[in-house]
């Protein structure tokens, strides 16, 4: 008997509940680790599960970075909203004929912003950063919150019930008898409950997707609540996706309703500028080293999507997550994380696990190719080779012997080398943008040509050009502008470059950029004192360069061009780059706007094609012993030819007959046509089993003795072909033995059960609609079915 947790025992003992949902329980932590890891030298390793663990670790790191950037960008909005909520009944205009209901219209809200606002309101107003408080910055009490969605507010009673019970039942400090108290949708119950509280907390109501609420319902609720303020400190926060102009509130709600409200519009940070900040700080920040680097194709699709459709943070996070999920469908992505290899994969695991054998073979081929290329590059006298490269080449030569330990060491060296080049590229990009901003001025917008076409490096479209190594023209243009800088701007450029290199957080990056920092400091010391800088006249003409300043500007320009062009290299030229870099892999755009109904129909009509196209997703092989699966083969590969009807799964057979019917389908006729196909399937499977029982061929091509008859052929190949054709003809002409009464009864029951199962599956997917007029008929729900 299944063991039931104590969590559901109370529900099971309740006689009033007719149904109790018990979700499937995952294995406990220790047992789950033993199932995944087990005896690393002998156990079977689930390669898919290991890749998913690597994906969760890589995506978690990226998500934490994106969320930290969004929190920093949204901090002013969070502070503004929390201040307006806490002081909603403090800063009130005097002389009003009646109190107004505070309403905050938050435009462009996203889940991250709403979560930060709710957390701030739940714990009260945070202290200032210096840790002190004064009379103008006092601690505010925590506010209670209720979150309502349009689906649960279909009527005024339901919406008032959600507001009242959301506060009263969440913190029940006073026991009440349901039979003797007010109705749970009466606002007077909330007023009495709030009066009984000691701290008198604020009451905040979040209305998610405010545009989808019924206007008449919300109008009545606003009117009811406005009659009980300020005794009941209610504040409504309207989360809207519509722009502030034109205002949805003023266009959809009557003037009489708006007169009851004190509306505070707040616009959240969003748009292309926000997307640019997130992508730049996540993928091109020297202080952050992501496990996976997105390629130019992914970035181009993300940029185009946010500029054409929606530039909200939630959309950006979803696009980044889909890009990560797409990358981790690659089998080699299992090796993306260093700690993942150290703690999960070992040389014993790679050697003992048959499931990882294709991965090992693919790595050996890749490393062998890379080793030969590295050896040729090392033999050239003009090619600089780092010690890590030499170590990689020596280890790569050992992988041809099949040593799993050397294989993992080579992957680790390749990972370090790839991330070193990626960090150097990010530092060079930041230095190039600093030089561009000082030499050419601030960018006037994010639109325009990319760096590939001669545009700005700090544009959103230029990120993909930088990854492709096609930003050299703009780099040369910036360096040419640096040569002509007057001494004030030249001093500013050197100071900003020095500040950037000095403020790097990573000690490893600082060590790599020690030579660049020494060069910048030397040029700063060669500049004349700041007091000797010439001042520009009223006509704002450029200040002429002195010979010393001209020479300094030329040296700095030449150094910048050499430094940047050497580091802005293509990442797909590194060894095993596709483990940590998406390259030119296209974005899975089909997941953005999916078509579930045509996909389901196509999968039912062509199940083998669907399983073959999504082999990593379905990861299913049918059990030949299970009823209804006798005719199927491995779903990941599919038959080499177009399968016949009897070779399809039961649900696909039933669906094929369903498509051939009219508007109303007679269930009995449907069953009869289904049974005919299964009868053909049974005969074909029996013939296949008889053919498999025939004795195998000898080495000379002759059959072994069969039923006292020996067959001989002079040519083994000709004998095989003739015998196989003869056997197939004999099987086709041979009539099947009749089943006895008991077997026939069991077969009829099996056919009925398989038909009911297929019918239930189609009903669950929404292809069948029942009718009350004819109980033995069902109605089709789709008609436009592709051939």
N, C-alpha and C positions, 0 to 999 in steps of 0.2 A: 504493500500500500504506500502511496506517496506521502512523504513527510510534509506536513504543513506548518509554516511558521506561526508563532503566536500572534503575529500581526493580523492574520486573517481568521484566527480562531473565533474572535468575537463576532465577525460577520457571518461565519458559518453557523454559529449557535443562534443567530437571530432568525426567528421563524418568519418574520415579516419580509425578509429579503428572498426573492425567488431566484436570484442569480448573483453569484460572487465571482469576480474576475481575479484570478491568481496568475500574475505574469510569470513567464518561465524564469527560473532562478539560475543565475550564472554560477559556475563553479566557484568555490571559495578561493580566497587569494592564494593560499599555499598549494591547494590542489591544482589551481589553474597554472601556477608557475611550474609545478611538476609536470603537468600535461604539456606545456610549451617547451620546457627545457629538458626535464627528465634526465636520464642518463645520457650525457652528451656524446658518449662514445658509441652507443648502440641504439638510441631512440630515434624515432622518425620525427623530423623537424617539419613543422607546418610553415612552408615558405611564404605563403600568402599572409599568415598571421604575423610573421616577423616583419614583412614589408609594411603591414598596417601599423605595427608598433613604431617603426622608423618614421612613417608618415605622421603619426600623431605627435612624435617628438619634434620633427621639423616644422610642422604647421603650428604647433603650440608656441615655439620660439618666435615664429613670424607674427602670429596673432598677438602675442604679448607686446611685441614691438609696435605693431599698428595701433593697438589700444592705448599704449602709452603716448604715442604721438597725438592720437585723437583727444585724449584727456588734456594734454597740454594746449591743443588748439581750442578745445571747448571749455576750458577753465573759466574764461570771462562770462560765457553764457550761463554756466552752472552757478557762478557767483551772483549774476544778475537775477536769475530765477529764484534762487534760495533767498536772496535779500528781499525780493518783492513778496514772497510768500510769508516770510517771518514778520514783515512790517506791513502786511496787508491791512490790518486793523489799527495800525499806529499812525501812519501817514495818511490821514483822511482829511479831505477838504471840509472846512467848517461851513455851516449854513446850508447844507443840502436838505431838500425837503424830505427825503427818505434815504435810509442807508442803501448803498449799492453793493452788489455781490461781486467780489473780486474774481476776475477771470484773466488768466494768462494765456494768450494765444501764441503757442510755440510753433513757429514755421520751420519746416525742414528738420523735424525731430528724427532721431535715429535711436536704435536700441542702446548704443553705448552712452549717448547723452542722457537718455531717460534713466538708465541705470545709475549714472553718477548723480543726477538730481535726486533720485529716490534715496540713494545712500546718504547724501548730505542732509536731506530732510529727516531721515530716520534717526540719525545720530546727533542732530542739532547742528548749528552753525559752527564750522571749524574755526580754530584760533588763528590769528595772523601768523605769518611765517617767523616773525621775531619772537614768538612765544609769549608776548605780553598783550594785555587787554587794557583798554581805557574806557571812559564813560560812553564813548560813541560806538564801541565794538564789544558789546556785552554778549554773554552766552545766551543763545536762544533755546527754548525747550524743544525737544524732539516732537515731530509732527507725525500723526497717524495717517496712513495712506490707504486708498482704495483704487484699484485699477479696474476699469470697465471697458468692455468691448462692445461693438454694435450688435453682435449676435445675442448677447444676454440682456439687451435693453430694447426689446421689441415693443414694449408698452410702458406707460407711465408707472404702473404698479411694479413691473419687473425692475425698472431702473431705480425706483425709490427703494425697493427691497434690497437691491444690490448695494446702494449707498448706506442704508440704515444697518443692515446686518453685517456689512463689511467692517463697520467700526465697532458695533456692539458685540458681535461674536468673536472678534479678534482679541479683545482685551476685556473679558467679562469680570470686572471687579465687583459687580453686584449680582447676586443670584436672583433670577427672576423666574416666575412661573408662567409658562406660555399661555395657560388658560386664564390667568388673572391679569395679564399685562396687555399693553397695547399691541396692535397688529405689527408684524415685522416690517411693514412698508410705511408705517406712520412716522413722520418726521418728529413728532412729539416724543416718541420713544427715544430717538437719538438725542433730543434736547435734554430729556430727563437724565439719561445716562451720562451725558457730558457734564451736566451740573453736579453729578455725584463724584466726578473725578477730582483728585486733589490738585494735580498740576494743571488742569485745564489745557490739554494739548491742542495744537492746531489740527484741523481736519482738511486734508488735501485729497481731491478726487481727480485722478488721471483719466481722461477720456481718449482712448487710443483710436486712431483712424476716425477723427471727428467728422470728416466729410461724409462718412457712411452712416452716421446716426440719423434716425428719423427726426426731421426738423420739428414736427408738431410735438413729439414726445419730449425733446430737449427743451422746447419753449415752456411747456408745462412744468417741467422739473425746475428750470431756472426761476419760474414764478413762485413755486412752492418754497424753494430754498431762500429766495430774497425776502420772504415774509418773516424769517427767523434769524436774520443777521441784525446786529453783531452778537446777539446772545449765543448764537451757534457759529463759531468762526470757520465757516466753510470757504475754501478756495478751490476753484476749478482750474485745472491745467489742460488745455485743449491741444492735443498733439496732432498737428495738421501737416500734410504733405504739400498743400497748395502754397503758392507764393503769397507774400504779404500784400502785393498789389496786382490785381484787384483783390480786395479782402473777401474771403468766403463768408465770414460772419455778416458783413454788411450787405452782401448780395443775396444771401439765403434767409436771413432772419428779419422779422418785422421790426419796425422802429420801436414799437411798444416793448418788445423784449430787450432790445439793445439799451433802452433807457434804464433798465433795471441793473445793468452790468457796468462795472468799471474795468474796461479792457486794457490790458498791458501787452502790446505786441512785442514779441522777442523773435529775432531771426537767428537761427543756428548757423554755425559755420559750415558751409558746403560749397559745392561748385568745383570748377576746374582747379582753382588755386589750392583747395584742400587736397584734391587728388594728387596734384603735383608735389605738395609737401610730403604727403604720406609715401608716395613712390620714391621720391628722392632720399628721404631719411631712412627708408627701409632697404632699398637696393643699392644706393650710391653714397651711403654714409660710411666713412672710414672707421668709425667707432662701433659699427655693427657688422658682424660677419654672419650672414644667413647661411643655413645649411644648403639651401637650394637657391640658385640664381636664375631668375626668369630670363628667357631669351628675347630677342627682338620681335619675333612673331607674337609671342604672348603679350608683350608690352604694347605693340601696335594695336592689337584687338582691344585690350583694356582701355587704352587711350581713346580709340575711336568710339567705343561703346559709351563711355562716360560723357564724351562731348556730344554725342548724338541723342542719347536717351536720358540717362539719369546719372548725376554726379554725387549721389549721396554716399555717406560712409558705409552703410549697410551693403549697398550694391558693390562697392569696391572690395569689401571684405569677402563677399561671396565670390567675386571674380578671382581673387587671389587664392581662395581655398580650392576652387575648381582647377586652377592651374597647378596647384600642388597635387591634387588628386590625380590629374592626368599624368603628371610626371612619375608618380609612384605606381603606375601600371607597368612601368618598365621593370623587367626582372632584376637588372643590375642596380636599381635604386635601393635594393636591400642593403647595399654597402655605403649608403650616403652618409651615415653618422659614424663618427669615430668611436664613441662610447657604445654605440649599438654593436659594433663588431667586437669590441673588447669584452662585453658582458654577455652577449648572446651567441655570437658565432665564434667558434674556435677551430683550430686545425683539425681536431678530432671530429667535430660536427660536420665540417665540409667533406671529410673523408668517408665518414660512416653513413651519411644520409643520402639515399638514392634520389630524393626529391631535389637536392641541391647539386646533383651531378651536372645537369645542363649549365647551371650557373658557373661551376668550376671550369668546364670546358670552354665556355664563352670567354671567361676571363683569361685563360691560358692563351687562346688565340689572339685576343686583343693585346695582351702584354707582350707576346712574342713579336707581333707586328711593331709595337711601340719600341721594343728593345732594339730591333734592327734599325729603325729610323733614328733612334737616339745614338746608336753606335756610329752611323754614317755622319750625323751632325757633329759628333765629338771629334771625328777624324779630320774635320775641316779646321784649318788653323785660325780662321777668322771668327769662328763660332764660340762665344764664351759659354762655359759649362760650369754650373755651380756644383759644390760638393754634394748637395742633395740629389742633383741630377746624376752625378757619377755613382752615387749609392744606389739610385733607382736602376741604372743600367746593369750594375753588377747583380742586383737582386733579381732583376727581370730575366737575366740569363738562366737563373736557377729554376724559374717557373716551368721551363721546358721539361724538367724531370718530374713535375707533378707534385712538388712539395706544397702542402696546404699552408704551412707556416710561412714560407717564403711568398706565397700568393697573397696572404693577408698583409705581410709587410710591404709588398709592392703597392698594394692598394692604399695603404696608409701613407706611403711616401708620395704617391700620386695625389692624394687628397691634400696633403700639406703644400705641395707644389701648386695645385690649382688655386687654393685659397690664398696663397701668397701673391699670385698674379692678379687675382680678383681684388685684393686689398690695394695693391699698387695701382690698379686701374681706377679704383674709387678715389684714392688720394690725388692722382693726376687729374681726374675730372673735377674735383673740388678746387684744385689750384687753377685749372683753366677757367672755371666759372668766376673765381675771384678776380683773376686778371681781366676777364671780359667785362665784369661789372665796373671795375675801376677805369678801364681804358675806354669803354664804349658807353658807359652809363647804365642805369637800371633799365631792365626790360619793361616795355610798356604794356605787355600782355602775354598771354600764353599761346595765342594763335599766331599763325604765320608759318613760314617755311621752317623745316628742320635744319639741323646742322649739315646734313647731307646735301641740302640744296642751297647752302650758304646762309642759313638763318642763325638764330642765337643758340648758344650751347645750353642756356638755362631754360629753354622752352621744353614743354612736356614731350613734344614730338621728337626732340633731339636725343632722347634716351636710347631709342632703338638704333639710331645712327651711330652712337658711341659704341654700342655693343657690337655692331657690324664692322667697326674700324673705319668708318667713312666720315669722320669728323675732322680730317686733317686740313681741309681747305679753310674751315672756320678757325682752327687753331693757328694756322699761318697768318690769317687776317688779324687775329687778336695780337699775336706777337709783333706784327708790323705796326699795330697801333701803339704797343708798348714802347717801341723805339722812339715815338714822337711825343711821349709824355713829358710835360714840364716837371720841374723838381717837386712842386707840392703833391701832384698826383703820384709821382714816382715814389716819394716818401710814404704816401698813404698805401700804395700797393705793397711795398716792402714790409710795412708795419702789419698789414692784414695777413700777408703770407707768413710772417714770423709768428703772429698770434695763432693762426690756424695750426701750424706745425707744433707750436709749444703746448697748445691745449688739447692735443690728441689724448684720448683716454687710454688707449692700448699701449702698453710698454713695448710690445713687439713691433708695432707700427712705428713708434718713436725711434727704436733702434734702427729700423730700416731707413728712416728718413733723417738720420743724423747728418749725413753728408749734405743733404739739401738745406737743413737748418743752419749748418755752418756757413754755407754759401750765402744765404739770406742775411745772416748776421754780419758777415764780412762786407757785403754791399751796403748795409745800413751804416756801418762805421765809416765807409768811404764817402757818404753824403756830407755836404757842407752843413754847418749848424743851421737849425731851423730859423734862427733870427736873421740869417742872410738870405732867406728865400725872397725873391722879388714878388711884389704885389701886383696883381692885375689891375689895369686901369678901368675907368668907368665904361669904356667901350667894350670891355670883356674880350679884348683881343688876346690870343694865346701868347704866353710868355716865351720868349725865345730861349733855346737851350744853350747853355755854355758848353765848351768842349768837354769839361769834366762830366757834366750831367749827360751829355750825348753819349760819351763812352760808357758810362754806367748803364744807361738805358739800352744801348746796343748789347752789352754783355748780358744784361738780364733777359732781353728778348731772345738772344741766341740760346741761353740756358733753358729758358722756358720751353722753347720749341723742341729742343732735343729731349728734355725731361718728359714732356707730355707725350710726344709721338712715340717714344720708346715704351711707354707704359699703357697707352691706349691700344692694346692689342686684342685680337679676337680670342675669346676664351675657348672656342671650340677647336683650337689648335693644340690644346693641352692633352696629355695622356688621360684616357678614361674620362674625358670631359662630360660625357652624357650621364654620368652618375650624379653630378652636382649641378648640371647646367641643362636647361631645356632646349637651348639652341634654336633651331628653326622649326621645332615642333609646333604645329598649329594649335590654336586654342580650341577646346571642345565646345564650339559654339552651339552644337545641337542640344547641350544640356541647359543653355540659357532659356530657350523657348521650346520646351519639349512638346511633342504631340503624342500623348499617351494612347489615345484611341487608335490611330493608324499603326502605332508601334505594336500594340497588343494584337490587332488584326493580322499584321504581317507575321508576327511570331506564331500565331495559331495556324496560319496557312503554310508557313515554311519554318517549322520548328528547328530543323537541322541548320539552316542558314543562320537563324538567330543565335543558336547556341554556339556556332562556330565563330560568328562575329563578336560575341560577348563571352568568350570562353573564360576569361579571367573573372568576369562578373558572376556568371552563373555557377561555374566550378562544380558542375553536376555530371555524374555518370549514372545511368539508370541501372537498376538492379534487375537482372534477367529473371530472377526467381519471383519477382513481385508480379501480381496479376496486372495485365495491361501493358507490361513492358517487355513481353517476349520478343517482339519484333524490332525493338529499338537497338541501336548500337551506341557507341560512345558519343555523348552529345557534344563533346568538345571538337570532334573531328568531322563527323557526319559521313554519310555514304559517298562513294566516288561518283555516283550518278544521281539523277533526279529520283527521289524515292517514290515508290508507288503508294497508293492510298493505304494498303494494308500494312505498310512499313511505318506509318506515322503513329504517334501516341494516341491514346483513346480520345483525349480532348480535341485533338486536331481532326480526328476522324469524324467525331460528332459535329464539329464546327463546319467541316466541308459539306456534310449532309444538310446542315442548317442553312448554309449559304444557297444551296440549290432549291430550297423550299420557297413557298410564297410568303405572303404577309403573315398569315396564321399557319402555324406548324402543328400538325396532328402528332401528338407525342407517340402514339402507338406506331404510326407509319415511320416516324423518326427512329424508333427503337428497332423496327424490322430492318430498315436499311442499314442501321448500325450493326445488327447481328449478322447480316450477310457479309459485311466486310470482315468481321471477326472470324467468321467461319472460313473465309478465304485465308485469313491470317493463320488460323490453326493448321490448315492443310499445308501451307507453305513452310511453316516451322517444322512440321513433322517430316516433310520431304528433306528439309535441310539437315535434320537430325539423322535421318537414314543415310544421307550422303556422307555425313561426317563419320558414321560408323564403319564405312568401307575401309579395308586394310590399306596401309600406305604403300607407295611404290618402293621397289628395291633400288639399289644403286644403279643397276643396268636398265632401269625403266620398266621392269616387269612387275605385275601385281603378285602378291602372295596368294596362296590358294584360298578360294572363297567358295564355300558350299560345294566342295568337291570338284570345282572347275578352275583350271589354270589358264591364264591368258599370257600369251607371249608376243613380243614385238621385236622386230629387228632394230628399229631405231627408237631410242628412249623418248626423244621429244615427240616424234609422231605417235608413239604409243600412248603417251600421256594425253595428247589432244584427242585422239580417237576414243580412248576409254572415257574421258570426261564427257565428250559429246554423247557417247552411247549411254552413259549412266544418266545423263540429263534426259535423254529421250525415253529411257526406260522409266524414269521417275514420272515423267509427264504422262506416259501411257498407263502407268500402274494406278490402279484404283485403291483408295485408302480403305483400310479395314473398317467395318462398321463398329461403332461404339456400342458397348452393352448398355443396358437400361440404367445402371447406376452411374456410369461415366457420363452418359447423356444428360442425366438429371443434374449432376454436378456442373457440367458445362453450361447448361441453361441458367443456373443460379449465378455462375460467374459472369456470364454475359449481362445479365440483369444488373448485377452489382457494379460492373464496370460502366454501364450506361448511366446508372444513377450518379456515380461519381463524376463522370464527365458532364452530365447535365447540371449538377450542383456547382461545378467549377465555372461553367458558362453563366449560370445564374448569378454567382458571386461577382463575376466580372461585368455584369450588367447587360448581357446580350439577350436575356429572356425576360419577358414581361407577362405575368399571369393575368388571366381574364376570368371574371366571375360567371360569364354567360356559358362558356364551354369549358368545363373542368379538364377535359382531355386535350385542350389546345393551349398553346402559348403563342405570344405575339413577338415577332422579330423587332429588335430595336435599331438595327442598322440595315441599310440596303445598298449603299454605295461601297461595294467590296471590290478591291482591285483583283485582277486576274492573277 
